[in-house]
Amino acid sequence: MKTLLLLFLPAMFGAAPTVQDAKKFLDEAEAKLLILSNESSRADWVHSNFITDDTEAIASQADERAIAEGVRLAKAAVAFDGLALPPDMARKMKLLKLALTLAAPSDAKESAEVTRLASSLEGTYGKGKFCKAGPSEKCLDIEDITRIMANSTNAAELRDAWAGWHAISPPMRGDFTRFVALANKGARELGFKDTGAMWRAKYDMPPDDFARELDRLWEQVRPLYVSLHAYVRTKLREKYGDAVPAGGPIPAHLLGNIWAQDWSNIYKLVAPSGADPGYDLTQILRSRGTKPLDMVRYGENFFKSLGFAPLPQTFWERSLFVKPRDREVVCHASAWDVDNADDLRVKVCLDITAEDFSTIHHELGHNFYQRAYNKQPFLFRDSANDGFHEAIGDTIALSITPEYLVKLGFIPKSPEPSKDIGLLLDKALEKIAFLPFGLLIDQWRWKVFSGEIPPEKYNEAWWALRLKYQGIAPPVSRSEKDFDPAAKYHVAANVPYTRYFLADILQFQFHRALSRTAGCTGPLNRCSIYGNQDAGKKLNAMLEMGVSRPWQDALYELTGQRQMDATAIRDYFAPLQRWLDEQNRGRPVGW
């Protein structure tokens, strides 16, 4: 605070701030934020790995200090508005004002309260369990329920598991409502209409333009989603009968995932006849005696094949790879840059499955991105936009093709291209099914933050959006006694979600560009950049930029385009789109 007061003294006495004042302010701000960011990261790491009241309090206090300082610096940066600054300094000022996910109010008690609520909501989610009534009183955590949703085809068991997990969130409703009010108060103190407006302002374009950009991208891919939805609905109706309507929304519990965001676990129920690629990656991994650490090594080796240096030894010593037996942890997969330099880690509870094989590639994408930009000034140590960070690892995972598996010795030869419909359908159940879910989470939150959705309509509005975008419906009756949005980690933990929608778009755009760099001329879904260092150099050149320039510049560096483009998705899935249209001929499409 002393530094800030000194900086404000010239303005208080009528002297305008100078470029030198701005430079001093930014240098001291970056130094302070680096220290607080590291303290907060370490405290959050401990809390998510050892969920206790004490670690919650410690994490809350560390987060409060970091958030409060971020808010103070964002407000102080306004003093330099209108001052002609060099481009790099002007960008730092802008990023400083837009860096917050949560803007705590300036009132000390309210600041402490909102950060406590944030830690409490995440902790409540992490401790969530579905306890079955009966003599055994067996309690299932999210990993147990995830396995049931992924493997069971018993509709009653799936419905009970779905309802059981969604029962963890009603106790969060009051805290969440208060959290929204306090978060909005802090955002308004920074000059934003609400927290949602603050989030949307971070994309190097006017917030309303960004919202329209999301609509444009969704319309590019919506026809493919609608075709996939119609085909899946028909197949599930064959399995479950009248529980699945012929022309309406699909019941959410029958899609293989707690949130119906990824449908890949129902592939076995909807797979086309004669399109089996001839291998099962989960079975291959298990038959080879693959251990969780081996899964991580495969991911690291992919990046090494592109020319990236190995991960530091501390990564292997400090990461969490399997769920501990002796304590509660937040098992949601995450990647960490604890010291904003080289202390890279992942926290995952790996199972030996094809899904987790992709998950670890995704998380390592964060780590290699974090290390690539760690030579940038602190305020530039981030991805070009948050969708970029999520897209990198998934771009690598798109190269987990049959040809790649041959190189690993997992299969003797690649299946014939005629088998690609099965592979593409499997991928679409993961990627295309996710797109509307990735969009609607923040559509709901933005409306909550703006007040368009009041607390007494939280759940009603949630299911209206899920019907509009996804064409799904809850398996059991819902009311405002329920609070289904917070049964999703990112809502409980206040993590913006539009980044995942953007990542789903960008990864295919990145994959198309890198595949061309690698010289792949075949079908896009068969291209793998594994082992191609030209593609690695192009990728690294973009990663090293961090957020030092607008995301449009970073996108151009990698793809030669300045606009996000979902046509790469349509290119990738073009054979599947034609096949789906044939399968759906004469059947209801839409809901």
Sequence and secondary structure as in RCSB ss.txt:
>XXXX:A:sequence
MKTLLLLFLPAMFGAAPTVQDAKKFLDEAEAKLLILSNESSRADWVHSNFITDDTEAIASQADERAIAEGVRLAK
AAVAFDGLALPPDMARKMKLLKLALTLAAPSDAKESAEVTRLASSLEGTYGKGKFCKAGPSEKCLDIEDITRIMA
NSTNAAELRDAWAGWHAISPPMRGDFTRFVALANKGARELGFKDTGAMWRAKYDMPPDDFARELDRLWEQVRPLY
VSLHAYVRTKLREKYGDAVPAGGPIPAHLLGNIWAQDWSNIYKLVAPSGADPGYDLTQILRSRGTKPLDMVRYGE
NFFKSLGFAPLPQTFWERSLFVKPRDREVVCHASAWDVDNADDLRVKVCLDITAEDFSTIHHELGHNFYQRAYNK
QPFLFRDSANDGFHEAIGDTIALSITPEYLVKLGFIPKSPEPSKDIGLLLDKALEKIAFLPFGLLIDQWRWKVFS
GEIPPEKYNEAWWALRLKYQGIAPPVSRSEKDFDPAAKYHVAANVPYTRYFLADILQFQFHRALSRTAGCTGPLN
RCSIYGNQDAGKKLNAMLEMGVSRPWQDALYELTGQRQMDATAIRDYFAPLQRWLDEQNRGRPVGW
>XXXX:A:secstr
 HHHHHHHHHHHTT    HHHHHHHHHHHHHHHHHHHHHHHHHHHHHHHS  HHHHHHHHHHHHHHHHHHHHHHH
HHGGGTT    HHHHHHHHHHHH  SS   SSHHHHHHHHHHHHHHHHHHHT  EE  SSS  EE HHHHHHHHH
H   HHHHHHHHHHHHTTSGGGHHHHHHHHHHHHHHHHHTT SSHHHHHHTTSSS HHHHHHHHHHHHHHHHHHH
HHHHHHHHHHHHHHHGGGS SSS EEGGGSSSTTSS  GGGHHHH  TT   S  HHHHHHHTT  HHHHHHHHH
HHHHHTT     HHHHHH B S  SSS    S EEEETTSSS EEEE    SSHHHHHHHHHHHHHHHHHHHTTT
S GGG S SSHHHHHHHHHHHHTT  HHHHHHTTSSSS   GGGHHHHHHHHHHHHTTHHHHHHHHHHHHHHHHH
TSS GGGHHHHHHHHIIIII EE SS   TT  GGGGSHHHHTT   HHHHHHHHHHHHHHHHHHHHTT  S GG
G   TT HHHHHHHHHHHTTTTSS HHHHHHHHHS SS  THHHHHHTHHHHHHHHHHTTTS    
